């Protein structure tokens, strides 16, 4: 049997982003964080237009962040 998931992707997450993934995982009774991340990627890719519109990668975070990169308590920039 061949391994269909031969590539490993390592990402860094803030505590808030990790908590959001864990909440999604448990709400949907998923067996692992990896399964939750794969499902979220699938949902996000299906919902997002293929054209990034010239946005930077920092525009795609889960939470609003200020100039310093830290989360604003109010949630909006």
Helices and strands as residue ranges (DSSP letters): H 15-27, H 33-47, G 57-60
